[in-house]
Amino acid sequence: MRLPIEPPYLPMEMAETDRLPFGPQWVYEPKWDGLRCLAFRDGPEVHLQSKAGQPFTRYFPEIVEQLRRLRLARVVLDGELLVEVHGRLSYDALVARIHPARSRALVLAREVPARYVVFDLLVDDEGRDLSALPLRVRREELERFAARFFGAGGPLLSPQSTSRAEAIEWYARAHDALDGIVAKRADLPYASGARAAAMKLRRLRSADCVVGGYRLNAERNGVGALLLGLYDGAGRLHYVGYTSGFKTRERSPLLKRLREIEGPPGFDGTRPGDVRVLDERDYEEAWLPLEPRLVVEVHFHHLAGDRFRGAVKLLRWRPDKSPRQCTFEPLRAASAGSALDMFSTFSS
């Protein structure tokens, strides 16, 4: 018997929102800061698939073994891969698991093991395709499935709530253990590759950063991006990301302003291009250093290691702030306990 859903199979997508919807048709789940992963078990064969449909199997052998140990013949699950380092979820450590050398992948599986957090059941252990059923029904089936097959050291069941207030409380209490909250339509089927049935509210944080350099725009007549930095404890300025959301009319006047302070040192710690960031497409472009005089406040979604990940929005200039006050310390304030302790928080 073949699986009714086989890879490559595009997972259901989520649209961005700035406000959680409410009503009896909505349910809420944590938005984990990991890698989306569909898992296919067909007899002894296990296949892990990325959000884009690419194979993950060889990179996460410990997850493959966990799924092989389940006492069943077939299943298709949708969830998130997470890696925890020193009690905090680490997207950098997770991405580093995708290593081309098989021997290295095996070492990393032992040193920084991943966990698989499951939030949907697409094919059950009897081989039934559940994707056409409403999420409410699929969730009931998933909870029965998890109670029967999940155990210590295996996959984890991601929490879900029908209460918007409870979801907001998760968001407030989670600190940086969550990337946000997901709202899903409980009355709709699984929408492969579509965004109609789910929305995500991502955690938004702010930071004051030094402008340590800039890039020109494509026409080279204005500023294309401001390069942002933060100081470490030794007083070195490290590159952390960039912001580029300027109006066309602002780019030329801003260039004139920056020309006045153009010159070294710029970044004397980590510099643009030292470390490749997956979502920073123009990381190799030439940049011009600035004297560290200007400070801006920005909004960002997440700090991955010592870099902003995702879009960074310029909020305002901070002439009242000294550049030396812009440090990593406020961003590195650790939450108490383990990130995965959030599971007990959700159930309390």
N, C-alpha and C positions, 0 to 999 in steps of 0.2 A: 504493500500500500504506500503510495507516494503522498507527501505532504500536499494539502490543497493550496498552500501558499509557499512558494519557493523563492530563494534569492536569485537575482536581485529584486528586492521589493522595497519600494520607497516608503519610509515611515510618514505618518501624519505630521504635518508642519504646524507651527504656531505663529499667529500674527502678533505684532507688538501692540501694546496698549499702555496708556498712562493712567488707567483707572480700572480696577477690577469690576467686571460686570456682576450683577446680582439678580436673583430670581430663582424660582424652584427648578428651572432647567439647568442650572449651573452647579458644578462641583469644583473643588479646589485641591491642588496638589503642590508640593514643594517643587521649585525649579532648581535642580541640582546643577552644580558647576562641573560638568563632566563631558563625556563623549557619548552621544546617542548610539545605541547599539541594539540591533535586532538579533535574536538568538534562535537558530533553527536546530532542533534535535530530531533526527530521523534514524532510529535504530542506534547503532554505535557512532554514527556520524554526527558531528556538531559543527555548525558553521556560524561564525559571528560576522555581522555585516555593519558597516558604518552608515551614517545618515545619508551619504552620497551613493550608497550601494557598493562600496568597495569592501573587500574582505579584511576582517580584523583577526581572523582565527589564529594565525601564527604568532601574533603579538601578545596574546593573552591566554597562554596555555593553562594557567590556573583556573580561569573561568570555564574553559573547555572541560577540564576535569570535574569541576563542580557540577556542570550540567550532565556529564556522562554518569555521575553517581546517582542522579535522580532515578528512582525506580519507575521508569516509564519508557515507552518505545518512541514517542513522538510528542513534540510540542513546538510552538512558535511564540516567543515572548518579545515584548518591546520594553526597553528600559535604558538605563544610563550606567556607564562605567565610571567609577570614581577611584581616586588614589588619595590616601591620607598620609601626610608627612608631619610628624611632630604635632599631632592632634588637629591639624587643619587640612582641608581639602586643597590639593595642589594640582592645578591645571598644567603647570609646567612639567611636573613629574609624570603626569598622565600622558602628555604628548610625547615625552621622552621615551615612553614605552613602545612607541611605534618605531622600532629599530630594524634596519634591513638585515642584520646578521642574526641568524637563528640562535646561535650560541649566546649572544648578548641578550636576546629576548628572554631566554631561559633564566639568565642571571638576574635580570630586572624583575622577572616574575617572583623570584625569591626575595629580592631586596626591597622592592616597593610593590607588593601585591595589590591588585585591583579588587574592588568589590562591584558586584552587579546588582543594581537597584532596579526592581521590576515594577512597571506601572500599567502594563496592559497584557492581556492574554488574547492572542489572535487565533491560535489553534490549540485545542485542549489535548489532554493525554489520550483521549479516545480518537483523535484525528479529526475532530469536527472543526470546521471553519466558523469562527465566531465573529469575523470582521463585519458582517452585515447586521449584527445585533447592536442595540443601543449600548452606549458606554455603561449605563447603569447595570445592565444585565452582565456585560463582560466583567465589570468590577466584582459582582457577586461571584461569578465563576472563578475569577482570579483569587479572591480571598479563600474560597474553598480549596483551590489548587495549592495555594501557598501553605495553608494549614496542613495539607496532606503531604506535600513534598519538600518544602523548604525546611532547613534545619540549621544547627550551629555550623558556622563556617561556610555556608552556602549562599545562594542569592537572598537578597533582602526585599521585602515588600514595601514599596513606597507608600507613605500615608496618603489618605484622601479624606476630605471633609465636605459636607454639604453646607457648612456654615461659613459665610464670608467673613464674619467677625473673627472666627477662629483662625482663618487663613491670614488675616491681617495681624493677629497676635503672633502667629508663627514668624511672620516677616519681621515684626518688631523684636522678637526674642532671639532670632537666629544669628544676629550680627553678620559675620561673613561666612557662616556655614552654608547659607543658601545664596543662590544667584537671583532669586525672586520667587514669584508665585505664578502658577499656571491655572487658568480657568478653562474648564472643558464643558461642552454641552453633554449632559447626561442622557439626553434623548436622541442622540445622533449616532449613526454607525461610524466605524473607523474609516477615515477618509485618506486613503493612501496618496501621499504626495500633495495633498491639499491643505489649506489653512482655514477652512470654513468652520471647523468644530472646536477650535482651541485658541486661546489668547494667552500671552505671557506678559506679566508685569515684572520688569527687571529691577533689581536693586540699584538705586542711584546714589552715588556718594560724591562728595566734593573734596577738592584739594587745592591748596595754594602752591603754585609751582614757579620756579625761576624760568624765564625765557633765556635759554642758553645758546640758541641758534635759530636759524630759519632757512626755509627753502623758497626759491622763487617760483612763481606760477609758470604755466606752460609758455606764456607769451613773454616772460622775463621782464615784465613791466610792473610787477607788483608782488606782494607776498603770497606764496602758495600755502605755507604752513609754518606755524610757530613750533619750535622744538622745545620740549619741556624737561625740566630737571629738578631733582631733589638732592639735598646734601646728606651725606652719611655722617657718622660720628667723628670721622677723621677730617671732615671739612672738604671732602671731594664732591664735586657736582656730577651726578649720574643722570644719563638720559633715561627718561621713563615713558616717552611717547610724544605724540604731536596732536595739535588741533588745527583744523583747516576750514572751519565754517564761517568764512568771511563773505560779506556782500561785495559785489564787484567794485562798487564805488569806494570801498574801504581799503582795497589792496594797494593802490599807489600811494596814498597818504601814509599808510603804515610803513611802506618800504622806505620813504624818506625819513621817518622817525628812527627806523632800525639802522639805517646807514650811518647815523650819527654815533652809534655805539658799536659799530661792527669792528670785530677784532678779537684777539685771544683774551682770556683763555678758553671761552666756550665751555665744553665739558672736559674736566680733567679726570673723571672717573670713567664709567662705561659710556661709550660714545655711540651715536647712531651708526648702525651697521655692524657693531661688535657681536650682537646676538640677533639672529633672525627671529622675527615674530610672525606667526602664521598669518595674522590678519593685517599686517602692515606691508602693503604691496609695494610701496615706493621706498623701502628701507635703504636701498643702495644709492639713491639719488644724492647728488652733491649737496652739501649744506654749508652754510656760512656761520662762523662762530660769532657770538656777541659777548660783550662785557656783561657780567651778571648784575644788571641794574633793575630789570623789569620783573614784576611779579604779576601773575594772572591767577584768577580762581577758575577752576574748570569742574565740570561734571563728568564723571566716568562711571561705568558699570562695574568693573572689576579690576583688581590688581592681581596679575598673574606673575608670581615671583616679585620682581622689582620693576615690572612694566605694566602700563595700562593695557587692558585688552578690550577691543571693541571701540566704538565711537567715543571720542572725547569732545565735549562741547565747551566752548569758551563762554563763561558767564560774565566776567567783568575784569577790568584792570584793578590792581591793588597797589596804588601809590603809597598807601599808608602802611604797607607791610615791608619789612626788611627782607631781602633775599635770603639772608642767613637763617631766618626763621622757617624757611621752607625745607623741612626735613622729612625723612621716612617715618619718624617715630609715631606720629598720629595715625598713619596708615597701617603700621605693624602691630597695633595694640591687639593682642591675641584674645580671642574669646576663651572663657573658662571651659576646661574639659575638651573632649574630643568632638570633632565635627559630626561624627556618626552617632554621638550621644543624642543628637537631635531626634532620633527615633523614639527615645524614651520621653523626650519633651512633647512630641506629637501625641503620644498616647496618655500623657498625664492629665 
